[in-house]
Amino acid sequence: DIVSGLKEALTLGSKKATEQSSKMDGFYKNPLIKIPYPAETKSMMSTLNSLGMSKQVKDFEKQLNRAAEDAAKKAAPIFIDAVKKLTINDGLTILKGKDDEATQFLKKNTTANLTSEFSPVIAASLKKVKITKYWNPLFTKYNKLPMVKKVNPDLEAYVTQKAIEGLFKLVAQEELKIRKDPAARITDILQKVFGAKQ
């Protein structure tokens, strides 16, 4: 029962997280997971804002999030595959563990696959939204300014990492709901496993 209850909880939680994050504005309009421009470009972005390029800066940030929303569609099957492999020991560890123990299990068992699935999607998505149209003029203009530290971070790797982090934040939220809120336990097995733990 414990294992089937946890499998159900993980499947539900990861599906919900995937649905939330992969819809239009799933990342961009969710302050919890919205992807900001890379930290090392912060002074660049404020300089460009002061040069009257705030629309381009905003568009650039939006496109980073669109790429993450595209990639998130790939997450559900990877999560479900990991959930199928859950053992009785995993189940007991998760049930007795911290409030995000199931999320940590998923993180450990899916990050490598998520990274390899997300990377090409994000690369294609950044091309599709012509991120270079936003990015190249921004960093080219900035790098020409005198006495600035040149920037050109790897956007693909950055968005991939942030997309995966965001997804796990949503999964952790769903896990917490199932653990703490009886109304979130929408099936008998969830009520049985998580109700008994109260």
N, CA, C and O of each residue as an XYZ file, in Angstrom:
792
protein
N       0.825     -1.218      0.000
C       0.000      0.000      0.000
C       0.856      1.264      0.000
O       0.581      2.230     -0.711
N       1.915      1.222      0.831
C       2.786      2.400      0.924
C       3.363      2.734     -0.456
O       3.326      3.880     -0.905
N       3.896      1.697     -1.114
C       4.529      1.934     -2.415
C       3.504      2.411     -3.439
O       3.765      3.351     -4.190
N       2.325      1.757     -3.471
C       1.344      2.224     -4.475
C       0.827      3.612     -4.144
O       0.541      4.406     -5.040
N       0.706      3.905     -2.850
C       0.271      5.255     -2.462
C       1.283      6.308     -2.877
O       0.929      7.372     -3.385
N       2.560      5.985     -2.646
C       3.616      6.934     -3.016
C       3.743      7.070     -4.520
O       3.956      8.168     -5.034
N       3.612      5.955     -5.229
C       3.670      6.020     -6.697
C       2.566      6.937     -7.214
O       2.768      7.752     -8.113
N       1.403      6.771     -6.615
C       0.266      7.603     -7.033
C       0.527      9.081     -6.709
O       0.274      9.967     -7.525
N       1.038      9.320     -5.496
C       1.314     10.703     -5.086
C       2.358     11.338     -6.005
O       2.199     12.477     -6.444
N       3.422     10.592     -6.292
C       4.490     11.115     -7.147
C       3.999     11.339     -8.578
O       4.338     12.336     -9.216
N       3.201     10.399     -9.066
C       2.681     10.532    -10.433
C       1.778     11.760    -10.525
O       1.897     12.568    -11.446
N       0.874     11.884     -9.555
C      -0.032     13.045     -9.544
C       0.741     14.357     -9.431
O       0.512     15.302    -10.186
N       1.658     14.387     -8.471
C       2.427     15.609     -8.217
C       3.264     16.015     -9.410
O       3.320     17.190     -9.772
N       3.927     15.017    -10.030
C       4.797     15.374    -11.153
C       3.975     15.751    -12.391
O       4.377     16.623    -13.161
N       2.826     15.094    -12.580
C       1.963     15.466    -13.720
C       1.470     16.898    -13.567
O       1.492     17.691    -14.508
N       1.022     17.206    -12.348
C       0.516     18.562    -12.087
C       1.598     19.614    -12.305
O       1.358     20.656    -12.915
N       2.793     19.321    -11.793
C       3.917     20.250    -11.945
C       4.253     20.452    -13.425
O       4.529     21.566    -13.870
N       4.223     19.342    -14.177
C       4.529     19.411    -15.605
C       3.471     20.235    -16.331
O       3.795     21.090    -17.155
N       2.188     19.967    -16.014
C       1.100     20.723    -16.662
C       1.228     22.212    -16.360
O       1.135     23.045    -17.262
N       1.443     22.542    -15.089
C       1.555     23.953    -14.687
C       2.683     24.663    -15.413
O       2.513     25.771    -15.920
N       3.847     24.005    -15.456
C       5.032     24.696    -15.974
C       5.081     24.732    -17.492
O       5.704     25.627    -18.063
N       4.431     23.770    -18.167
C       4.564     23.713    -19.621
C       3.513     24.540    -20.357
O       3.574     24.673    -21.579
N       2.538     25.102    -19.615
C       1.558     25.920    -20.338
C       2.143     27.317    -20.594
O       3.149     27.703    -19.998
N       1.497     28.054    -21.486
C       1.948     29.417    -21.800
C       2.013     30.240    -20.519
O       1.041     30.296    -19.765
N       3.139     30.869    -20.274
C       3.375     31.665    -19.065
C       3.518     30.828    -17.789
O       3.509     31.370    -16.684
N       3.650     29.504    -17.946
C       3.813     28.616    -16.785
C       5.047     28.988    -15.967
O       5.034     28.921    -14.738
N       6.096     29.376    -16.654
C       7.304     29.872    -15.983
C       7.239     31.386    -15.861
O       7.445     31.951    -14.787
N       6.952     32.025    -16.979
C       7.104     33.486    -17.059
C       6.248     34.243    -16.045
O       6.676     35.265    -15.508
N       5.026     33.737    -15.780
C       4.144     34.482    -14.871
C       4.030     33.835    -13.499
O       3.140     34.175    -12.719
N       4.937     32.896    -13.204
C       4.934     32.279    -11.873
C       6.195     32.757    -11.141
O       7.298     32.296    -11.436
N       6.028     33.692    -10.178
C       7.198     34.258     -9.496
C       8.087     33.205     -8.825
O       9.282     33.430     -8.636
N       7.506     32.064     -8.470
C       8.286     31.008     -7.807
C       9.352     30.432     -8.750
O      10.450     30.089     -8.313
N       9.022     30.329    -10.040
C       9.943     29.635    -10.955
C      10.363     30.474    -12.164
O      11.111     29.996    -13.016
N       9.891     31.711    -12.246
C      10.266     32.546    -13.400
C      11.783     32.615    -13.534
O      12.495     32.802    -12.548
N      12.264     32.462    -14.757
C      13.718     32.460    -14.987
C      14.177     33.892    -15.261
O      13.758     34.507    -16.242
N      15.035     34.417    -14.394
C      15.554     35.765    -14.642
C      16.714     35.672    -15.629
O      17.205     34.580    -15.916
N      17.148     36.812    -16.142
C      18.347     36.735    -16.982
C      19.516     36.302    -16.103
O      19.485     36.498    -14.889
N      20.550     35.710    -16.713
C      21.663     35.179    -15.913
C      22.270     36.230    -14.986
O      22.410     37.395    -15.360
N      22.627     35.807    -13.776
C      23.146     36.734    -12.757
C      24.353     37.521    -13.264
O      24.506     38.704    -12.964
N      25.220     36.840    -14.047
C      26.435     37.550    -14.482
C      26.142     38.645    -15.510
O      27.031     39.411    -15.883
N      24.864     38.710    -15.970
C      24.521     39.781    -16.931
C      23.763     40.919    -16.253
O      23.276     41.831    -16.921
N      23.664     40.864    -14.923
C      22.863     41.859    -14.199
C      23.308     43.298    -14.493
O      22.480     44.155    -14.798
N      24.620     43.559    -14.399
C      25.050     44.944    -14.642
C      24.861     45.294    -16.115
O      24.576     46.443    -16.455
N      25.023     44.299    -16.984
C      24.775     44.527    -18.406
C      23.322     44.951    -18.631
O      23.052     45.920    -19.342
N      22.394     44.219    -18.021
C      20.973     44.508    -18.223
C      20.602     45.895    -17.684
O      19.840     46.624    -18.319
N      21.141     46.256    -16.514
C      20.782     47.583    -15.997
C      21.395     48.686    -16.860
O      20.791     49.743    -17.041
N      22.609     48.436    -17.397
C      23.202     49.415    -18.322
C      22.332     49.569    -19.561
O      22.064     50.684    -20.007
N      21.882     48.419    -20.124
C      21.057     48.464    -21.337
C      19.706     49.123    -21.055
O      19.184     49.864    -21.888
N      19.144     48.848    -19.876
C      17.896     49.530    -19.497
C      18.095     51.044    -19.505
O      17.253     51.798    -19.994
N      19.233     51.469    -18.950
C      19.485     52.915    -18.875
C      19.767     53.512    -20.260
O      19.668     54.723    -20.457
N      20.121     52.634    -21.221
C      20.337     53.118    -22.593
C      19.037     53.074    -23.415
O      19.043     53.264    -24.631
N      17.922     52.818    -22.711
C      16.622     52.820    -23.397
C      16.279     51.500    -24.077
O      15.423     51.467    -24.960
N      16.936     50.409    -23.678
C      16.662     49.111    -24.316
C      15.846     48.184    -23.421
O      15.980     46.962    -23.490
N      14.988     48.787    -22.567
C      14.278     47.940    -21.593
C      13.291     46.980    -22.262
O      13.036     45.902    -21.725
N      12.732     47.341    -23.413
C      11.822     46.418    -24.103
C      12.592     45.175    -24.557
O      12.109     44.054    -24.400
N      13.789     45.373    -25.119
C      14.594     44.227    -25.567
C      15.007     43.346    -24.381
O      15.029     42.119    -24.478
N      15.332     44.000    -23.263
C      15.720     43.246    -22.064
C      14.546     42.389    -21.589
O      14.721     41.223    -21.237
N      13.347     42.979    -21.583
C      12.135     42.264    -21.156
C      11.819     41.113    -22.111
O      11.502     40.004    -21.681
N      11.911     41.395    -23.418
C      11.636     40.358    -24.426
C      12.598     39.194    -24.275
O      12.211     38.031    -24.383
N      13.844     39.520    -24.026
C      14.876     38.495    -23.861
C      14.516     37.576    -22.694
O      14.583     36.352    -22.811
N      14.132     38.185    -21.565
C      13.776     37.391    -20.380
C      12.552     36.517    -20.669
O      12.498     35.357    -20.260
N      11.578     37.081    -21.373
C      10.367     36.316    -21.702
C      10.736     35.095    -22.542
O      10.201     34.008    -22.326
N      11.649     35.269    -23.499
C      12.013     34.160    -24.385
C      12.755     33.047    -23.641
O      12.608     31.873    -23.983
N      13.538     33.397    -22.642
C      14.188     32.368    -21.814
C      13.118     31.482    -21.174
O      13.263     30.261    -21.116
N      12.049     32.110    -20.697
C      10.965     31.382    -20.036
C      10.141     30.558    -21.015
O       9.677     29.469    -20.679
N       9.960     31.077    -22.227
C       9.234     30.313    -23.252
C       9.977     29.001    -23.548
O       9.353     27.954    -23.725
N      11.297     29.068    -23.599
C      12.095     27.870    -23.874
C      11.900     26.837    -22.758
O      11.789     25.640    -23.022
N      11.859     27.312    -21.518
C      11.650     26.404    -20.376
C      10.253     25.784    -20.439
O      10.084     24.599    -20.152
N       9.250     26.590    -20.816
C       7.875     26.074    -20.922
C       7.804     24.969    -21.980
O       7.125     23.960    -21.791
N       8.509     25.173    -23.091
C       8.566     24.156    -24.154
C       9.175     22.862    -23.629
O       8.643     21.774    -23.850
N      10.291     22.996    -22.936
C      11.032     21.815    -22.471
C      10.243     21.043    -21.415
O      10.319     19.815    -21.360
N       9.497     21.746    -20.590
C       8.779     21.100    -19.482
C       7.812     20.025    -19.974
O       7.481     19.099    -19.234
N       7.361     20.148    -21.222
C       6.434     19.142    -21.782
C       7.077     17.749    -21.795
O       6.376     16.736    -21.800
N       8.402     17.708    -21.800
C       9.122     16.432    -21.879
C       9.248     15.735    -20.520
O       9.677     14.583    -20.452
N       8.875     16.428    -19.443
C       9.204     15.926    -18.104
C       8.348     14.752    -17.641
O       8.865     13.826    -17.016
N       7.048     14.774    -17.937
C       6.136     13.774    -17.359
C       6.591     12.326    -17.585
O       6.673     11.569    -16.618
N       6.891     11.910    -18.834
C       7.291     10.504    -19.013
C       8.561     10.138    -18.236
O       8.705      9.004    -17.778
N       9.470     11.090    -18.090
C      10.720     10.820    -17.352
C      10.400     10.597    -15.870
O      10.927      9.682    -15.238
N       9.524     11.453    -15.331
C       9.113     11.294    -13.931
C       8.398      9.956    -13.727
O       8.682      9.227    -12.776
N       7.469      9.646    -14.632
C       6.655      8.433    -14.476
C       7.544      7.191    -14.548
O       7.323      6.222    -13.822
N       8.535      7.225    -15.415
C       9.475      6.115    -15.534
C      10.231      5.896    -14.208
O      10.417      4.759    -13.775
N      10.660      6.996    -13.572
C      11.374      6.896    -12.289
C      10.446      6.361    -11.199
O      10.865      5.571    -10.353
N       9.184      6.795    -11.225
C       8.211      6.384    -10.206
C       7.974      4.872    -10.277
O       7.822      4.207     -9.252
N       7.944      4.341    -11.509
C       7.708      2.894    -11.689
C       8.791      2.072    -10.987
O       8.537      0.941    -10.570
N       9.997      2.634    -10.854
C      11.126      1.887    -10.286
C      11.215      2.002     -8.759
O      12.143      1.471     -8.148
N      10.261      2.687     -8.154
C      10.258      2.882     -6.703
C      10.172      1.535     -5.976
O       9.290      0.729     -6.271
N      11.085      1.289     -5.026
C      11.079      0.023     -4.278
C      10.389      0.222     -2.920
O      10.055      1.344     -2.541
N      10.184     -0.874     -2.205
C       9.581     -0.783     -0.864
C      10.480      0.044      0.055
O       9.991      0.867      0.829
N      11.792     -0.175     -0.030
C      12.729      0.619      0.785
C      12.631      2.107      0.472
O      12.587      2.943      1.375
N      12.596      2.429     -0.841
C      12.418      3.836     -1.241
C      11.142      4.388     -0.605
O      11.107      5.498     -0.073
N      10.097      3.562     -0.684
C       8.785      3.977     -0.167
C       8.835      4.318      1.313
O       8.313      5.348      1.741
N       9.466      3.446      2.093
C       9.556      3.681      3.543
C      10.394      4.914      3.845
O      10.045      5.717      4.711
N      11.510      5.057      3.121
C      12.371      6.235      3.314
C      11.579      7.509      3.033
O      11.648      8.476      3.792
N      10.826      7.498      1.930
C      10.056      8.690      1.540
C       8.976      8.995      2.573
O       8.794     10.140      2.987
N       8.263      7.944      2.981
C       7.145      8.148      3.907
C       7.627      8.702      5.245
O       6.985      9.573      5.832
N       8.765      8.189      5.724
C       9.277      8.633      7.031
C      10.141      9.880      6.924
O      10.508     10.486      7.931
N      10.462     10.253      5.690
C      11.432     11.328      5.476
C      10.863     12.728      5.611
O       9.761     12.936      6.118
N      11.658     13.683      5.137
C      11.285     15.102      5.212
C      10.120     15.399      4.272
O       9.715     14.553      3.475
N       9.595     16.607      4.381
C       8.431     16.983      3.573
C       8.695     16.986      2.071
O       7.755     16.984      1.275
N       9.978     16.989      1.677
C      10.252     16.956      0.236
C      11.045     15.705     -0.154
O      11.758     15.688     -1.157
N      10.901     14.668      0.660
C      11.675     13.428      0.434
C      11.369     12.808     -0.933
O      12.276     12.330     -1.615
N      10.102     12.815     -1.331
C       9.723     12.236     -2.635
C      10.308     13.073     -3.772
O      10.749     12.534     -4.787
N      10.308     14.365     -3.594
C      10.887     15.260     -4.601
C      12.384     14.982     -4.737
O      12.918     14.948     -5.846
N      13.058     14.783     -3.599
C      14.494     14.478     -3.634
C      14.750     13.147     -4.348
O      15.725     13.004     -5.086
N      13.856     12.171     -4.115
C      13.959     10.875     -4.816
C      13.891     11.106     -6.332
O      14.707     10.583     -7.090
N      12.908     11.892     -6.750
C      12.760     12.183     -8.185
C      13.982     12.915     -8.726
O      14.489     12.610     -9.805
N      14.439     13.889     -7.942
C      15.590     14.693     -8.371
C      16.789     13.768     -8.636
O      17.459     13.871     -9.663
N      17.037     12.862     -7.680
C      18.187     11.955     -7.777
C      18.056     11.034     -9.002
O      19.041     10.728     -9.674
N      16.822     10.603     -9.272
C      16.613      9.599    -10.311
C      16.252     10.145    -11.689
O      16.142      9.379    -12.646
N      16.067     11.456    -11.801
C      15.641     11.973    -13.114
C      16.483     13.132    -13.640
O      16.377     13.469    -14.819
N      17.316     13.753    -12.804
C      18.020     14.961    -13.257
C      18.847     14.722    -14.522
O      18.825     15.542    -15.440
N      19.574     13.606    -14.573
C      20.409     13.337    -15.756
C      19.546     13.200    -17.012
O      19.864     13.766    -18.057
N      18.442     12.435    -16.897
C      17.545     12.261    -18.050
C      16.862     13.563    -18.438
O      16.727     13.883    -19.619
N      16.432     14.312    -17.419
C      15.783     15.594    -17.714
C      16.750     16.512    -18.465
O      16.374     17.173    -19.433
N      17.999     16.540    -18.001
C      18.991     17.406    -18.639
C      19.184     17.006    -20.098
O      19.216     17.863    -20.981
N      19.315     15.690    -20.353
C      19.566     15.294    -21.742
C      18.321     15.476    -22.615
O      18.450     15.720    -23.815
N      17.126     15.363    -22.042
C      15.901     15.602    -22.822
C      15.638     17.096    -23.016
O      15.196     17.526    -24.081
N      15.917     17.878    -21.971
C      15.606     19.313    -22.023
C      16.555     20.087    -22.942
O      16.134     20.985    -23.671
N      17.851     19.723    -22.894
C      18.853     20.503    -23.633
C      18.500     20.732    -25.106
O      18.472     21.877    -25.555
N      18.226     19.644    -25.876
C      17.909     19.883    -27.290
C      16.624     20.686    -27.490
O      16.528     21.500    -28.408
N      15.627     20.444    -26.612
C      14.358     21.178    -26.734
C      14.606     22.664    -26.480
O      14.091     23.526    -27.193
N      15.399     22.943    -25.460
C      15.692     24.344    -25.135
C      16.508     24.989    -26.244
O      16.273     26.142    -26.605
N      17.466     24.246    -26.784
C      18.271     24.774    -27.892
C      17.352     25.117    -29.071
O      17.447     26.198    -29.653
N      16.464     24.179    -29.412
C      15.552     24.397    -30.545
C      14.603     25.545    -30.251
O      14.305     26.368    -31.117
N      14.133     25.582    -29.008
C      13.186     26.625    -28.624
C      13.842     28.003    -28.650
O      13.239     28.977    -29.101
N      15.075     28.078    -28.165
C      15.775     29.365    -28.189
C      15.993     29.813    -29.635
O      15.945     31.005    -29.939
N      16.235     28.832    -30.530
C      16.373     29.172    -31.956
C      15.026     29.628    -32.517
O      14.931     30.616    -33.245
N      13.977     28.859    -32.145
C      12.631     29.122    -32.670
C      12.180     30.536    -32.290
O      11.627     31.265    -33.114
N      12.426     30.910    -31.031
C      12.024     32.256    -30.611
C      13.115     33.270    -30.962
O      13.088     34.423    -30.534
N      14.073     32.791    -31.757
C      15.161     33.663    -32.231
C      15.808     34.427    -31.086
O      15.953     35.649    -31.126
N      16.198     33.660    -30.052
C      16.798     34.295    -28.878
C      18.015     35.121    -29.292
O      18.318     36.151    -28.691
N      18.704     34.646    -30.332
C      19.887     35.399    -30.771
C      19.493     36.791    -31.249
O      20.271     37.741    -31.165
N      18.253     36.885    -31.756
C      17.752     38.199    -32.183
C      17.716     39.163    -30.995
O      17.933     40.366    -31.142
N      17.434     38.599    -29.805
C      17.374     39.432    -28.590
C      18.737     39.513    -27.919
O      19.156     40.563    -27.432
N      19.421     38.361    -27.908
C      20.642     38.246    -27.113
C      21.835     38.893    -27.790
O      22.536     39.700    -27.180
N      22.073     38.538    -29.073
C      23.263     39.058    -29.757
C      23.350     40.579    -29.745
O      24.397     41.122    -29.393
N      22.269     41.291    -30.122
C      22.373     42.759    -30.079
C      22.623     43.271    -28.666
O      23.336     44.258    -28.479
N      22.036     42.599    -27.662
C      22.210     43.062    -26.284
C      23.665     42.934    -25.852
O      24.283     43.908    -25.421
N      24.211     41.716    -25.973
C      25.568     41.574    -25.442
C      26.607     42.215    -26.358
O      27.659     42.649    -25.889
N      26.319     42.280    -27.674
C      27.264     42.924    -28.600
C      27.371     44.403    -28.269
O      28.461     44.969    -28.186
N      26.196     45.016    -28.081
C      26.181     46.444    -27.760
C      26.907     46.699    -26.430
O      27.702     47.629    -26.296
N      26.604     45.843    -25.466
C      27.187     46.022    -24.133
C      28.700     45.790    -24.160
O      29.464     46.574    -23.596
N      29.119     44.729    -24.807
C      30.555     44.387    -24.833
C      31.403     45.452    -25.540
O      32.620     45.499    -25.365
N      30.747     46.308    -26.341
C      31.486     47.375    -27.026
C      31.715     48.587    -26.117
O      32.535     49.457    -26.412
N      30.971     48.625    -25.005
C      31.119     49.764    -24.100
C      32.507     49.729    -23.472
O      33.037     48.653    -23.194
N      33.098     50.904    -23.246
C      34.434     50.904    -22.644
C      34.387     50.441    -21.178
O      33.428     50.714    -20.456
N      35.420     49.750    -20.768
C      35.619     49.347    -19.365
C      34.518     48.477    -18.775
O      34.254     48.562    -17.575
N      33.868     47.640    -19.584
C      32.891     46.714    -18.992
C      33.474     45.309    -19.046
O      34.293     44.984    -19.905
N      33.022     44.480    -18.092
C      33.453     43.087    -18.092
C      32.612     42.371    -19.154
O      31.385     42.348    -19.069
N      33.273     41.795    -20.143
C      32.559     41.174    -21.274
C      31.705     40.003    -20.793
O      32.083     39.275    -19.875
N      30.538     39.836    -21.435
C      29.642     38.727    -21.069
C      29.225     37.952    -22.317
O      29.127     38.507    -23.411
N      28.987     36.675    -22.124
C      28.351     35.829    -23.135
C      28.132     34.445    -22.526
O      28.761     33.472    -22.945
N      27.232     34.357    -21.528
C      27.040     33.065    -20.861
C      26.377     32.051    -21.789
O      25.778     32.410    -22.802
N      26.497     30.787    -21.423
C      25.882     29.696    -22.173
C      24.384     29.659    -21.814
O      23.989     29.102    -20.791
N      23.582     30.258    -22.671
C      22.145     30.392    -22.367
C      21.436     29.037    -22.309
O      20.540     28.823    -21.493
N      21.857     28.133    -23.189
C      21.227     26.814    -23.234
C      21.369     26.092    -21.901
O      20.390     25.602    -21.338
N      22.605     26.034    -21.403
C      22.872     25.345    -20.134
C      22.148     26.062    -18.995
O      21.606     25.420    -18.095
N      22.144     27.383    -19.039
C      21.514     28.178    -17.990
C      20.008     27.907    -17.930
O      19.462     27.648    -16.858
N      19.344     27.968    -19.082
C      17.885     27.762    -19.102
C      17.552     26.318    -18.732
O      16.571     26.069    -18.031
N      18.358     25.368    -19.196
C      18.109     23.957    -18.859
C      18.151     23.765    -17.343
O      17.256     23.152    -16.763
N      19.193     24.292    -16.711
C      19.328     24.147    -15.256
C      18.165     24.822    -14.526
O      17.591     24.251    -13.599
N      17.825     26.036    -14.948
C      16.740     26.781    -14.285
C      15.386     26.115    -14.501
O      14.540     26.121    -13.606
N      15.178     25.542    -15.688
C      13.903     24.874    -15.983
C      13.733     23.667    -15.069
O      12.646     23.427    -14.543
N      14.813     22.908    -14.881
C      14.753     21.713    -14.031
C      14.551     22.118    -12.567
O      13.756     21.505    -11.853
N      15.266     23.143    -12.128
C      15.074     23.639    -10.749
C      13.624     24.063    -10.527
O      13.021     23.737     -9.504
N      13.078     24.783    -11.484
C      11.699     25.269    -11.370
C      10.708     24.129    -11.272
O       9.773     24.161    -10.472
N      10.930     23.119    -12.102
C      10.047     21.957    -12.104
C      10.044     21.277    -10.738
O       8.986     20.911    -10.225
N      11.234     21.107    -10.149
C      11.308     20.458     -8.840
C      10.672     21.318     -7.734
O      10.147     20.781     -6.758
N      10.718     22.639     -7.884
C      10.036     23.504     -6.906
C       8.535     23.225     -6.938
O       7.886     23.167     -5.893
N       7.985     23.051     -8.146
C       6.549     22.772     -8.270
C       6.222     21.376     -7.744
O       5.201     21.187     -7.082
N       7.079     20.401     -8.032
C       6.851     19.034     -7.531
C       6.848     19.046     -5.995
O       6.010     18.407     -5.360
N       7.801     19.784     -5.415
C       7.880     19.867     -3.944
C       6.614     20.489     -3.364
O       6.130     20.074     -2.311
N       6.087     21.485     -4.065
C       4.837     22.127     -3.623
C       3.693     21.114     -3.612
O       2.916     21.042     -2.660
N       3.607     20.338     -4.686
C       2.539     19.330     -4.793
C       2.705     18.264     -3.710
O       1.728     17.815     -3.111
N       3.955     17.867     -3.469
C       4.213     16.845     -2.443
C       3.756     17.344     -1.075
O       3.135     16.605     -0.311
N       4.065     18.586     -0.780
C       3.697     19.165      0.511
C       2.177     19.187      0.679
O       1.653     18.896      1.754
N       1.479     19.540     -0.410
C      -0.002     19.562     -0.351
C      -0.528     18.184      0.017
O      -1.381     18.053      0.895
N      -0.015     17.148     -0.660
C      -0.512     15.789     -0.403
C      -0.182     15.359      1.028
O      -0.980     14.683      1.677
N       0.985     15.748      1.512
C       1.375     15.370      2.879
C       0.553     16.100      3.938
O       0.185     15.517      4.957
N       0.266     17.387      3.690
C      -0.318     18.219      4.752
C      -1.830     18.445      4.634
O      -2.514     18.670      5.633
N      -2.342     18.382      3.395
C      -3.731     18.786      3.190
C      -4.592     17.591      2.786
O      -4.466     17.083      1.672
N      -5.471     17.139      3.694
C      -6.311     15.976      3.384
C      -7.106     16.158      2.082
O      -7.374     15.177      1.389
N      -7.482     17.385      1.742
C      -8.266     17.639      0.524
C      -7.466     17.339     -0.739
O      -8.041     17.099     -1.801
N      -6.144     17.352     -0.624
C      -5.302     17.077     -1.799
C      -5.143     15.575     -2.044
O      -4.652     15.153     -3.091
N      -5.567     14.774     -1.055
C      -5.465     13.303     -1.211
C      -6.727     12.819     -1.902
O      -7.692     12.402     -1.260
N      -6.697     12.886     -3.237
C      -7.945     12.715     -3.972
C      -8.324     11.260     -4.252
O      -9.362     11.009     -4.865
N      -7.506     10.295     -3.816
C      -7.887      8.895     -4.028
C      -7.821      8.160     -2.687
O      -7.211      8.630     -1.727
N      -8.473      6.989     -2.653
C      -8.520      6.194     -1.413
C      -7.124      5.823     -0.922
O      -6.821      5.914      0.267
N      -6.281      5.403     -1.867
C      -4.938      4.945     -1.459
C      -4.126      6.109     -0.878
O      -3.365      5.924      0.071
N      -4.288      7.295     -1.445
C      -3.565      8.469     -0.900
C      -4.059      8.777      0.509
O      -3.273      9.098      1.400
N      -5.393      8.672      0.699
C      -5.941      8.939      2.039
C      -5.436      7.905      3.024
O      -5.106      8.223      4.166
N      -5.379      6.663      2.568
C      -4.961      5.574      3.453
C      -3.494      5.763      3.889
O      -3.167      5.685      5.073
N      -2.615      6.013      2.888
C      -1.174      6.096      3.192
C      -0.839      7.376      3.948
O      -0.153      7.332      4.969
N      -1.314      8.507      3.456
C      -0.921      9.768      4.072
C      -1.803     10.139      5.267
O      -1.383     10.885      6.151
N      -3.010      9.618      5.282
C      -3.889      9.859      6.440
C      -3.360      9.133      7.652
O      -3.395      9.656      8.766
N      -2.864      7.918      7.434
C      -2.348      7.096      8.540
C      -1.109      7.714      9.163
O      -0.782      7.445     10.319
N      -0.423      8.544      8.387
C       0.841      9.111      8.874
C       0.606     10.286      9.817
O       1.500     10.678     10.567
N      -0.609     10.848      9.773
C      -0.899     12.046     10.591
C      -0.747     11.753     12.068
O      -0.951     12.640     12.897
